[in-house]
Every structure is written in C-alpha cells, then in structure tokens.
C-alpha cells in the first residue's frame, strides 16, 4: 500500500469549514481531508408502509414480517442497534458488548426478507417490490426516486449512519501544490453546494456555510446528529463482528 502524504494545513484555508471528525490524522499529521459523505438511512415504499416511521425501532415492529432488506456481514445494524437501544456505539468496543447488540439484532430475523451485501441487490428488490423498505444509501435512493421508483428516505430520530471518504495523496506524487488547490476548493461552500445539488450526497462542511434551501438540504441530509461508524470497534473486532453476524443470520 502506498504511503500517504502528510498535508501541511496552511495552504488549506478552507480546512476549518470541515468539522474535526472529517479530517483524518495519521501518526505525524493530517493525511486525509473529508471528500464525500454518504448516509445509510431508513427507506420505505410509501405505498406499503404507512404511517411513515420516525425511528429505527420500526425495523423490530412485529407487524412487519418479511418486510425489510437489511445489510449483512459486518452490518451497519450494529451501530444502529447500539445507538437505538444501548445509548451509543461504545458498546461495540468489546466482544461482550458486541454479543449484547447481536442478541438484539437477532430479533430482526422474522422481519427480514433479504439480507443484502450488494448494493445492486437491494436496489433491484426495492424497484420490483420484493421488500417494503429497509436500510439503503440515501444518495442512491434519491436518484431512484427521481427516476420514478416509489421510495422515501427517512432520517430517524436516532440519526442515520454516516460514513465518508477522504482526499489523500500518495507520497510518490509530486503535485503537492496542485493537490492543495484542489482539496481546498473541495472544502469550499461552492463545491459542497454542488455536491448536495448534483450528487445527492451530504455536504460535509458546516451547514451555516451553505446556501442550500431547506428542501435541498432535507433531500440529502438532516439536522439530526448522525450515527457515526465506530472505527475503533471495527479495526479491533471486524472479523468477529462479521462472523458472529453471519452465524446469527444462518442459525
């Protein structure tokens, strides 16, 4: 794997537009700057699910047998259940805590028609009505809705799950000034407004810097604080989380 350049923050005059959680630090400094975020949100077919749920707890509703498409493997359901039922994702930082959350997730089995790992599999299931809803990426759901698919995206009161990628530069690259200019532009309000309007992805910079209308913002993001992926838990326990989840699903 190529080594990543440690960035000098001085040329990145727009870096302060990003909340600190979207700036990645290596052992010796900044080696990644938030590029693009994506939400895993609660999606439904509004013709089949009414009234519109406002909480992740609806996934466990006993009236929804064989209703949902939910992501499998080292599922984001871990973070969702941890925040919804255990007060936060810190519980995932021990194997004992993971097993407690997993016991709660086992209650989803009767309501799950599809355990998906491929994004395309879930998209097809939503388009052909195989599932009534479930967990899916908000940006793709917005594109599907614009194309006529009956789909509604919900940001539950506990928060949707956000993840993000970073702009990084291999140390072998000599285009340091050019990279700084590009990254600085991508941290600007101009670029982040375009991301919201044209890519259906959530802007990562602070909302007060944007000129998105309330409707434009609500289409891609939410004022509800998001659930963040517990990277420490996944770095320490990813294989355990995946294997235990798969065992739960198949048992």
Phi and psi restraints in degrees (value plus and minus 20) as a CYANA .aco file:
   2 UNK   PHI     -88.1   -48.1
   2 UNK   PSI     127.8   167.8
   3 UNK   PHI     -94.3   -54.3
   3 UNK   PSI     127.0   167.0
   4 UNK   PHI    -119.2   -79.2
   4 UNK   PSI     119.8   159.8
   5 UNK   PHI     -88.2   -48.2
   5 UNK   PSI     116.8   156.8
   6 UNK   PHI    -102.9   -62.9
   6 UNK   PSI     101.5   141.5
   7 UNK   PHI    -106.3   -66.3
   7 UNK   PSI     118.9   158.9
   8 UNK   PHI     -98.7   -58.7
   8 UNK   PSI     100.5   140.5
   9 UNK   PHI     -93.3   -53.3
   9 UNK   PSI     -33.3     6.7
  10 UNK   PHI     -79.5   -39.5
  10 UNK   PSI     -64.6   -24.6
  11 UNK   PHI     -91.5   -51.5
  11 UNK   PSI     -33.1     6.9
  12 UNK   PHI    -111.5   -71.5
  12 UNK   PSI      54.5    94.5
  13 UNK   PHI     -88.3   -48.3
  13 UNK   PSI     -38.0     2.0
  14 UNK   PHI    -115.9   -75.9
  14 UNK   PSI     -15.4    24.6
  15 UNK   PHI     -79.6   -39.6
  15 UNK   PSI     -54.7   -14.7
  16 UNK   PHI     -86.2   -46.2
  16 UNK   PSI     -31.2     8.8
  17 UNK   PHI     -88.9   -48.9
  17 UNK   PSI     -43.1    -3.1
  18 UNK   PHI    -109.4   -69.4
  18 UNK   PSI     114.7   154.7
  19 UNK   PHI     -79.9   -39.9
  19 UNK   PSI     130.0   170.0
  20 UNK   PHI     -75.8   -35.8
  20 UNK   PSI     -49.9    -9.9
  21 UNK   PHI     -87.8   -47.8
  21 UNK   PSI     -32.7     7.3
  22 UNK   PHI    -121.3   -81.3
  22 UNK   PSI      -6.5    33.5
  23 UNK   PHI    -136.6   -96.6
  23 UNK   PSI      99.7   139.7
  24 UNK   PHI    -113.3   -73.3
  24 UNK   PSI     115.3   155.3
  25 UNK   PHI    -137.3   -97.3
  25 UNK   PSI     111.5   151.5
  26 UNK   PHI    -113.1   -73.1
  26 UNK   PSI    -184.3  -144.3
  27 UNK   PHI     -84.8   -44.8
  27 UNK   PSI     -47.6    -7.6
  28 UNK   PHI    -140.6  -100.6
  28 UNK   PSI     -13.4    26.6
  29 UNK   PHI     130.9   170.9
  29 UNK   PSI    -186.8  -146.8
  30 UNK   PHI     -91.8   -51.8
  30 UNK   PSI     102.4   142.4
  31 UNK   PHI    -143.6  -103.6
  31 UNK   PSI     -16.4    23.6
  32 UNK   PHI    -175.4  -135.4
  32 UNK   PSI     117.8   157.8
  33 UNK   PHI    -142.6  -102.6
  33 UNK   PSI     110.1   150.1
  34 UNK   PHI     -68.2   -28.2
  34 UNK   PSI     108.2   148.2
  35 UNK   PHI    -128.6   -88.6
  35 UNK   PSI     -75.4   -35.4
  36 UNK   PHI    -171.5  -131.5
  36 UNK   PSI     114.0   154.0
  37 UNK   PHI    -124.8   -84.8
  37 UNK   PSI     144.2   184.2
  38 UNK   PHI    -169.1  -129.1
  38 UNK   PSI     120.8   160.8
  39 UNK   PHI    -122.5   -82.5
  39 UNK   PSI     115.8   155.8
  40 UNK   PHI    -116.1   -76.1
  40 UNK   PSI      91.2   131.2
  41 UNK   PHI    -138.1   -98.1
  41 UNK   PSI     155.6   195.6
  42 UNK   PHI    -107.3   -67.3
  42 UNK   PSI     100.5   140.5
  43 UNK   PHI    -138.0   -98.0
  43 UNK   PSI     127.8   167.8
  44 UNK   PHI    -159.5  -119.5
  44 UNK   PSI     138.4   178.4
  45 UNK   PHI    -107.6   -67.6
  45 UNK   PSI      90.7   130.7
  46 UNK   PHI     -85.5   -45.5
  46 UNK   PSI     -36.0     4.0
  47 UNK   PHI     -95.9   -55.9
  47 UNK   PSI     -39.9     0.1
  48 UNK   PHI    -131.8   -91.8
  48 UNK   PSI     -39.0     1.0
  49 UNK   PHI    -144.4  -104.4
  49 UNK   PSI      89.8   129.8
  50 UNK   PHI    -170.2  -130.2
  50 UNK   PSI     117.1   157.1
  51 UNK   PHI     -91.0   -51.0
  51 UNK   PSI     148.3   188.3
  52 UNK   PHI     -87.4   -47.4
  52 UNK   PSI     103.9   143.9
  53 UNK   PHI     -85.3   -45.3
  53 UNK   PSI     133.8   173.8
  54 UNK   PHI    -141.8  -101.8
  54 UNK   PSI     -12.2    27.8
  55 UNK   PHI    -163.7  -123.7
  55 UNK   PSI     129.1   169.1
  56 UNK   PHI     -82.7   -42.7
  56 UNK   PSI     -39.9     0.1
  57 UNK   PHI     -80.4   -40.4
  57 UNK   PSI     -40.9    -0.9
  58 UNK   PHI     -82.2   -42.2
  58 UNK   PSI     -43.3    -3.3
  59 UNK   PHI     -82.3   -42.3
  59 UNK   PSI     -48.7    -8.7
  60 UNK   PHI    -111.5   -71.5
  60 UNK   PSI     -19.2    20.8
  61 UNK   PHI     -78.6   -38.6
  61 UNK   PSI      99.7   139.7
  62 UNK   PHI     -83.8   -43.8
  62 UNK   PSI     -33.4     6.6
  63 UNK   PHI     -99.0   -59.0
  63 UNK   PSI     -23.5    16.5
  64 UNK   PHI    -130.8   -90.8
  64 UNK   PSI      33.0    73.0
  65 UNK   PHI     -85.3   -45.3
  65 UNK   PSI     117.2   157.2
  66 UNK   PHI      31.7    71.7
  66 UNK   PSI      19.5    59.5
  67 UNK   PHI    -119.1   -79.1
  67 UNK   PSI     -55.5   -15.5
  68 UNK   PHI    -127.1   -87.1
  68 UNK   PSI     134.8   174.8
  69 UNK   PHI    -128.5   -88.5
  69 UNK   PSI      98.4   138.4
  70 UNK   PHI    -145.4  -105.4
  70 UNK   PSI     127.1   167.1
  71 UNK   PHI     -96.1   -56.1
  71 UNK   PSI     121.0   161.0
  72 UNK   PHI    -123.8   -83.8
  72 UNK   PSI    -187.1  -147.1
  73 UNK   PHI      50.3    90.3
  73 UNK   PSI    -155.6  -115.6
  74 UNK   PHI    -100.5   -60.5
  74 UNK   PSI      47.6    87.6
  75 UNK   PHI     -85.8   -45.8
  75 UNK   PSI     127.1   167.1
  76 UNK   PHI     -87.3   -47.3
  76 UNK   PSI     -29.8    10.2
  77 UNK   PHI     -79.2   -39.2
  77 UNK   PSI     -47.7    -7.7
  78 UNK   PHI     -76.8   -36.8
  78 UNK   PSI     -71.2   -31.2
  79 UNK   PHI     -86.9   -46.9
  79 UNK   PSI     -57.9   -17.9
  80 UNK   PHI     -83.4   -43.4
  80 UNK   PSI     -69.5   -29.5
  81 UNK   PHI     -87.2   -47.2
  81 UNK   PSI     -57.7   -17.7
  82 UNK   PHI     -82.1   -42.1
  82 UNK   PSI     -63.9   -23.9
  83 UNK   PHI     -91.6   -51.6
  83 UNK   PSI     -60.2   -20.2
  84 UNK   PHI     -93.5   -53.5
  84 UNK   PSI     -57.4   -17.4
  85 UNK   PHI    -137.9   -97.9
  85 UNK   PSI     -33.9     6.1
  86 UNK   PHI    -145.5  -105.5
  86 UNK   PSI      -7.8    32.2
  87 UNK   PHI      63.4   103.4
  87 UNK   PSI     -23.7    16.3
  88 UNK   PHI     136.2   176.2
  88 UNK   PSI     150.2   190.2
  89 UNK   PHI    -105.7   -65.7
  89 UNK   PSI     -22.1    17.9
  90 UNK   PHI     -81.3   -41.3
  90 UNK   PSI     -46.4    -6.4
  91 UNK   PHI     -80.2   -40.2
  91 UNK   PSI     -40.6    -0.6
  92 UNK   PHI     -99.7   -59.7
  92 UNK   PSI     -20.3    19.7
  93 UNK   PHI    -107.2   -67.2
  93 UNK   PSI     -19.2    20.8
  94 UNK   PHI    -151.3  -111.3
  94 UNK   PSI     133.9   173.9
  95 UNK   PHI     -84.4   -44.4
  95 UNK   PSI     -55.9   -15.9
  96 UNK   PHI     -82.8   -42.8
  96 UNK   PSI     -60.9   -20.9
  97 UNK   PHI     -86.6   -46.6
  97 UNK   PSI     -61.0   -21.0
  98 UNK   PHI     -78.1   -38.1
  98 UNK   PSI     -62.5   -22.5
  99 UNK   PHI     -87.3   -47.3
  99 UNK   PSI     -53.2   -13.2
 100 UNK   PHI     -84.3   -44.3
 100 UNK   PSI     -64.6   -24.6
 101 UNK   PHI     -85.2   -45.2
 101 UNK   PSI     -60.2   -20.2
 102 UNK   PHI     -82.0   -42.0
 102 UNK   PSI     -57.3   -17.3
 103 UNK   PHI     -81.1   -41.1
 103 UNK   PSI     -56.4   -16.4
 104 UNK   PHI     -89.0   -49.0
 104 UNK   PSI     -60.1   -20.1
 105 UNK   PHI     -84.6   -44.6
 105 UNK   PSI     -48.4    -8.4
 106 UNK   PHI     -80.1   -40.1
 106 UNK   PSI     -45.0    -5.0
 107 UNK   PHI     -88.5   -48.5
 107 UNK   PSI     -29.9    10.1
 108 UNK   PHI    -104.1   -64.1
 108 UNK   PSI     -34.1     5.9
 109 UNK   PHI     -77.3   -37.3
 109 UNK   PSI     -64.1   -24.1
 110 UNK   PHI     -84.0   -44.0
 110 UNK   PSI     -45.4    -5.4
 111 UNK   PHI    -112.7   -72.7
 111 UNK   PSI     -23.7    16.3
 112 UNK   PHI    -122.9   -82.9
 112 UNK   PSI     100.0   140.0
 113 UNK   PHI    -111.4   -71.4
 113 UNK   PSI     -50.5   -10.5
 114 UNK   PHI    -158.0  -118.0
 114 UNK   PSI     102.0   142.0
 115 UNK   PHI    -116.7   -76.7
 115 UNK   PSI      90.7   130.7
 116 UNK   PHI    -128.6   -88.6
 116 UNK   PSI     125.4   165.4
 117 UNK   PHI    -138.8   -98.8
 117 UNK   PSI     -45.5    -5.5
 118 UNK   PHI    -115.1   -75.1
 118 UNK   PSI     107.0   147.0
 119 UNK   PHI     -74.9   -34.9
 119 UNK   PSI     -59.3   -19.3
 120 UNK   PHI     -85.3   -45.3
 120 UNK   PSI     -53.0   -13.0
 121 UNK   PHI     -82.6   -42.6
 121 UNK   PSI     -64.8   -24.8
 122 UNK   PHI     -88.3   -48.3
 122 UNK   PSI     -58.6   -18.6
 123 UNK   PHI     -79.0   -39.0
 123 UNK   PSI     -65.6   -25.6
 124 UNK   PHI     -82.6   -42.6
 124 UNK   PSI     -61.1   -21.1
 125 UNK   PHI     -84.4   -44.4
 125 UNK   PSI     -56.0   -16.0
 126 UNK   PHI     -90.9   -50.9
 126 UNK   PSI     -60.3   -20.3
 127 UNK   PHI     -88.3   -48.3
 127 UNK   PSI     -56.5   -16.5
 128 UNK   PHI    -116.5   -76.5
 128 UNK   PSI     -14.4    25.6
 129 UNK   PHI      56.7    96.7
 129 UNK   PSI      -3.9    36.1
 130 UNK   PHI     -85.3   -45.3
 130 UNK   PSI     -53.1   -13.1
 131 UNK   PHI    -143.0  -103.0
 131 UNK   PSI     137.0   177.0
 132 UNK   PHI    -106.5   -66.5
 132 UNK   PSI     -34.1     5.9
 133 UNK   PHI     139.5   179.5
 133 UNK   PSI    -177.4  -137.4
 134 UNK   PHI     125.6   165.6
 134 UNK   PSI    -163.5  -123.5
 135 UNK   PHI    -123.2   -83.2
 135 UNK   PSI     110.4   150.4
 136 UNK   PHI    -177.5  -137.5
 136 UNK   PSI     147.9   187.9
 137 UNK   PHI     -99.8   -59.8
 137 UNK   PSI     106.9   146.9
 138 UNK   PHI     -83.8   -43.8
 138 UNK   PSI     -55.9   -15.9
 139 UNK   PHI     -86.6   -46.6
 139 UNK   PSI     -61.6   -21.6
 140 UNK   PHI     -88.4   -48.4
 140 UNK   PSI     -59.3   -19.3
 141 UNK   PHI     -81.0   -41.0
 141 UNK   PSI     -59.0   -19.0
 142 UNK   PHI     -84.0   -44.0
 142 UNK   PSI     -59.7   -19.7
 143 UNK   PHI     -85.9   -45.9
 143 UNK   PSI     -61.4   -21.4
 144 UNK   PHI     -82.5   -42.5
 144 UNK   PSI     -63.4   -23.4
 145 UNK   PHI     -81.7   -41.7
 145 UNK   PSI     -60.3   -20.3
 146 UNK   PHI     -85.5   -45.5
 146 UNK   PSI     -43.1    -3.1
 147 UNK   PHI    -112.8   -72.8
 147 UNK   PSI     -17.8    22.2
 148 UNK   PHI      86.5   126.5
 148 UNK   PSI     -21.6    18.4
 149 UNK   PHI     -90.2   -50.2
 149 UNK   PSI     116.7   156.7
 150 UNK   PHI     -97.5   -57.5
 150 UNK   PSI      74.2   114.2
 151 UNK   PHI    -168.8  -128.8
 151 UNK   PSI     118.9   158.9
 152 UNK   PHI    -148.3  -108.3
 152 UNK   PSI     114.2   154.2
 153 UNK   PHI    -118.2   -78.2
 153 UNK   PSI     113.6   153.6
 154 UNK   PHI    -139.8   -99.8
 154 UNK   PSI     113.0   153.0
 155 UNK   PHI    -120.6   -80.6
 155 UNK   PSI      78.7   118.7
 156 UNK   PHI     -82.4   -42.4
 156 UNK   PSI     142.5   182.5
 157 UNK   PHI     -84.3   -44.3
 157 UNK   PSI     -42.1    -2.1
 158 UNK   PHI    -101.7   -61.7
 158 UNK   PSI     -29.3    10.7
 159 UNK   PHI      83.7   123.7
 159 UNK   PSI     128.2   168.2
 160 UNK   PHI    -106.5   -66.5
 160 UNK   PSI     144.1   184.1
 161 UNK   PHI    -108.5   -68.5
 161 UNK   PSI     106.4   146.4
 162 UNK   PHI    -130.0   -90.0
 162 UNK   PSI     119.6   159.6
 163 UNK   PHI    -153.9  -113.9
 163 UNK   PSI     146.6   186.6
 164 UNK   PHI    -175.2  -135.2
 164 UNK   PSI     137.5   177.5
 165 UNK   PHI    -128.1   -88.1
 165 UNK   PSI     144.2   184.2
 166 UNK   PHI    -141.8  -101.8
 166 UNK   PSI     130.2   170.2
 167 UNK   PHI     -97.9   -57.9
 167 UNK   PSI     104.7   144.7
 168 UNK   PHI    -154.5  -114.5
 168 UNK   PSI     140.3   180.3
 169 UNK   PHI    -155.9  -115.9
 169 UNK   PSI     105.1   145.1
 170 UNK   PHI     -82.5   -42.5
 170 UNK   PSI     127.8   167.8
 171 UNK   PHI     -85.3   -45.3
 171 UNK   PSI     -42.0    -2.0
 172 UNK   PHI     -89.7   -49.7
 172 UNK   PSI     -41.0    -1.0
 173 UNK   PHI     -95.3   -55.3
 173 UNK   PSI     116.2   156.2
 174 UNK   PHI    -121.0   -81.0
 174 UNK   PSI     -20.6    19.4
 175 UNK   PHI    -106.0   -66.0
 175 UNK   PSI      41.2    81.2
 176 UNK   PHI     -90.5   -50.5
 176 UNK   PSI     -69.0   -29.0
 177 UNK   PHI     -84.1   -44.1
 177 UNK   PSI     -59.8   -19.8
 178 UNK   PHI     -83.8   -43.8
 178 UNK   PSI     -61.5   -21.5
 179 UNK   PHI     -84.6   -44.6
 179 UNK   PSI     -61.6   -21.6
 180 UNK   PHI     -79.7   -39.7
 180 UNK   PSI     -63.9   -23.9
 181 UNK   PHI     -82.7   -42.7
 181 UNK   PSI     -64.2   -24.2
 182 UNK   PHI     -85.0   -45.0
 182 UNK   PSI     -68.7   -28.7
 183 UNK   PHI     -82.8   -42.8
 183 UNK   PSI     -60.2   -20.2
 184 UNK   PHI     -82.1   -42.1
 184 UNK   PSI     -62.0   -22.0
 185 UNK   PHI     -82.1   -42.1
 185 UNK   PSI     -62.2   -22.2
 186 UNK   PHI     -87.6   -47.6
 186 UNK   PSI     -37.0     3.0
 187 UNK   PHI    -111.0   -71.0
 187 UNK   PSI     -17.0    23.0
 188 UNK   PHI    -105.1   -65.1
 188 UNK   PSI     139.9   179.9
 189 UNK   PHI     -82.7   -42.7
 189 UNK   PSI     -56.7   -16.7
 190 UNK   PHI     -77.7   -37.7
 190 UNK   PSI     -69.3   -29.3
 191 UNK   PHI     -89.4   -49.4
 191 UNK   PSI     -60.7   -20.7
 192 UNK   PHI     -90.0   -50.0
 192 UNK   PSI     -52.4   -12.4
 193 UNK   PHI     -82.8   -42.8
 193 UNK   PSI     -61.4   -21.4
 194 UNK   PHI     -83.5   -43.5
 194 UNK   PSI     -60.3   -20.3
 195 UNK   PHI     -79.9   -39.9
 195 UNK   PSI     -63.8   -23.8
 196 UNK   PHI     -85.8   -45.8
 196 UNK   PSI     -62.1   -22.1
 197 UNK   PHI    -101.3   -61.3
 197 UNK   PSI     -54.1   -14.1
 198 UNK   PHI    -125.5   -85.5
 198 UNK   PSI     -43.4    -3.4
 199 UNK   PHI    -129.9   -89.9
 199 UNK   PSI     -28.9    11.1
 200 UNK   PHI      39.8    79.8
 200 UNK   PSI       8.3    48.3
 201 UNK   PHI    -130.2   -90.2
 201 UNK   PSI     132.5   172.5
 202 UNK   PHI     -93.3   -53.3
 202 UNK   PSI     108.5   148.5
 203 UNK   PHI     -80.5   -40.5
 203 UNK   PSI     122.4   162.4
 204 UNK   PHI    -113.3   -73.3
 204 UNK   PSI     -39.2     0.8
 205 UNK   PHI     -96.7   -56.7
 205 UNK   PSI     147.0   187.0
 206 UNK   PHI     -80.6   -40.6
 206 UNK   PSI     119.1   159.1
 207 UNK   PHI     -80.4   -40.4
 207 UNK   PSI     -56.1   -16.1
 208 UNK   PHI     -84.3   -44.3
 208 UNK   PSI     -33.3     6.7
 209 UNK   PHI    -107.7   -67.7
 209 UNK   PSI     -30.2     9.8
 210 UNK   PHI    -111.2   -71.2
 210 UNK   PSI     140.3   180.3
 211 UNK   PHI    -136.9   -96.9
 211 UNK   PSI       2.7    42.7
 212 UNK   PHI     -85.0   -45.0
 212 UNK   PSI     119.7   159.7
 213 UNK   PHI     -89.2   -49.2
 213 UNK   PSI     141.5   181.5
 214 UNK   PHI     -73.6   -33.6
 214 UNK   PSI     -58.9   -18.9
 215 UNK   PHI     -88.4   -48.4
 215 UNK   PSI     -60.4   -20.4
 216 UNK   PHI     -84.6   -44.6
 216 UNK   PSI     -61.6   -21.6
 217 UNK   PHI     -86.5   -46.5
 217 UNK   PSI     -63.9   -23.9
 218 UNK   PHI     -84.5   -44.5
 218 UNK   PSI     -45.1    -5.1
 219 UNK   PHI     -87.8   -47.8
 219 UNK   PSI     -50.4   -10.4
 220 UNK   PHI    -140.3  -100.3
 220 UNK   PSI     -31.2     8.8
 221 UNK   PHI    -174.5  -134.5
 221 UNK   PSI    -189.7  -149.7
 222 UNK   PHI    -176.4  -136.4
 222 UNK   PSI     131.9   171.9
 223 UNK   PHI     -98.0   -58.0
 223 UNK   PSI     -32.1     7.9
 224 UNK   PHI     -89.0   -49.0
 224 UNK   PSI     106.6   146.6
 225 UNK   PHI     -75.5   -35.5
 225 UNK   PSI     112.6   152.6
 226 UNK   PHI     -96.4   -56.4
 226 UNK   PSI     141.1   181.1
 227 UNK   PHI    -105.0   -65.0
 227 UNK   PSI     106.6   146.6
 228 UNK   PHI    -118.4   -78.4
 228 UNK   PSI     127.3   167.3
 229 UNK   PHI     -86.4   -46.4
 229 UNK   PSI     110.7   150.7
 230 UNK   PHI    -100.5   -60.5
 230 UNK   PSI      73.6   113.6
 231 UNK   PHI     -87.5   -47.5
 231 UNK   PSI     -53.9   -13.9
 232 UNK   PHI     -83.6   -43.6
 232 UNK   PSI     -66.0   -26.0
 233 UNK   PHI     -80.5   -40.5
 233 UNK   PSI     -60.5   -20.5
 234 UNK   PHI     -95.5   -55.5
 234 UNK   PSI     -52.2   -12.2
 235 UNK   PHI     -86.7   -46.7
 235 UNK   PSI     -57.9   -17.9
 236 UNK   PHI    -106.0   -66.0
 236 UNK   PSI     -48.6    -8.6
 237 UNK   PHI    -155.2  -115.2
 237 UNK   PSI      -0.4    39.6
 238 UNK   PHI     -77.5   -37.5
 238 UNK   PSI     -68.2   -28.2
 239 UNK   PHI     -81.9   -41.9
 239 UNK   PSI     -61.2   -21.2
 240 UNK   PHI     -83.4   -43.4
 240 UNK   PSI     -63.9   -23.9
 241 UNK   PHI     -81.5   -41.5
 241 UNK   PSI     -64.5   -24.5
 242 UNK   PHI     -88.3   -48.3
 242 UNK   PSI     -65.6   -25.6
 243 UNK   PHI     -87.2   -47.2
 243 UNK   PSI     -60.4   -20.4
 244 UNK   PHI     -88.1   -48.1
 244 UNK   PSI     -57.2   -17.2
 245 UNK   PHI     -84.5   -44.5
 245 UNK   PSI     -66.9   -26.9
 246 UNK   PHI     -83.0   -43.0
 246 UNK   PSI     -57.0   -17.0
 247 UNK   PHI     -86.0   -46.0
 247 UNK   PSI     -59.9   -19.9
 248 UNK   PHI     -82.6   -42.6
 248 UNK   PSI     -64.0   -24.0
 249 UNK   PHI     -84.7   -44.7
 249 UNK   PSI     -59.7   -19.7
 250 UNK   PHI    -105.3   -65.3
 250 UNK   PSI     -31.6     8.4
